[in-house]
Amino acid sequence: MGLEQEKKMAAIKSVALVKNGMLVGLGSGSTAAFMILKLGEEVAKGLSIKGVPSSDATAKLAREVGIPLISLEEAMKLDINIDGADEFDSSMQLIKGGGGALLREKIVAYNSKYNVIIADSTKEVRRLGKFKLPIETIPFATKNIIGELTEMGLKPKLRLVKGSPYKTDEENLIVDLDIFEWDDIPNLNEMLIRIPGIVETGLFLDSTDLILVGKGDSVIKIEK
Ligand SMILES: O=C[C@H](O)[C@H](O)[C@H](O)COP(=O)(O)O
């Protein structure tokens, strides 16, 4: 079974949790895209929901497949949020932001009553950090932040796309960090968040209620 199939199976399973009348957080990335397509099919069949997108790309896809959208402030509290991840460990700690959408994703997750992560089997790791940790930074401070994080041994790299700095939906810059050697991840997260100009990190530490992982031809559940 290929990875795309694993993503798709996890995504389809997650859509079964969405019920009539729910306000739904719509994640970003390739796995979340499968979920949005399936949700669009269900809406076409009569499922009545409203979605809050976690990125401009997700909003575009959701509109294309006919999912009614509302803003976060209209929704206030979401019933369920379904999103992908770049890595997760057995304690349900995540790295997200490979696609640069971590800030809005974290806001949507925080404002959701129930957070579901959908993933293929390659995302499961014993220790977080093989995937570089994305942090979102205010451009005014990015060079200084890179300087400070270099001194901390985090090997920060400004994310580039075709040679130019990658800009997030909030017009910020992403810096990717090597955190593999760090043992105390919650403490690292606290240290990063305290640096002025770092808006958010891609560490999602206590926000997940359920992970659905496509593995071979089945979907495995990891729950709190
Ligand atoms: O910024 C991107 C998001 O955090 C994605 O959910 C994450 O990168 C996983 O994406 P994918 O499902 O494409 O592997």
The ligand as an SDF file (V2000), in Angstrom:
LIG
                    3D

 14 13  0  0  0  0  0  0  0  0999 V2000
    2.2180   23.4600    7.3620 O   0  0  0  0  0  0  0  0  0  0  0  0
    1.7830   22.3750    7.0310 C   0  0  0  0  0  0  0  0  0  0  0  0
    1.0490   21.4740    7.9100 C   0  0  0  0  0  0  0  0  0  0  0  0
    1.4990   21.4770    9.2440 O   0  0  0  0  0  0  0  0  0  0  0  0
    0.8410   20.0660    7.3970 C   0  0  0  0  0  0  0  0  0  0  0  0
   -0.2570   19.5390    8.0870 O   0  0  0  0  0  0  0  0  0  0  0  0
    2.0440   19.1590    7.5890 C   0  0  0  0  0  0  0  0  0  0  0  0
    3.1750   19.7350    6.9690 O   0  0  0  0  0  0  0  0  0  0  0  0
    1.7990   17.7460    7.0170 C   0  0  0  0  0  0  0  0  0  0  0  0
    1.6270   17.8530    5.6450 O   0  0  0  0  0  0  0  0  0  0  0  0
    1.4330   16.5700    4.7240 P   0  0  0  0  0  0  0  0  0  0  0  0
    0.1370   15.9800    5.0820 O   0  0  0  0  0  0  0  0  0  0  0  0
    1.4790   17.1370    3.3340 O   0  0  0  0  0  0  0  0  0  0  0  0
    2.6000   15.6600    4.9810 O   0  0  0  0  0  0  0  0  0  0  0  0
  1  2  2  0
  2  3  1  0
  3  4  1  0
  3  5  1  0
  5  6  1  0
  5  7  1  0
  7  8  1  0
  7  9  1  0
  9 10  1  0
 10 11  1  0
 11 12  2  0
 11 13  1  0
 11 14  1  0
M  END
$$$$
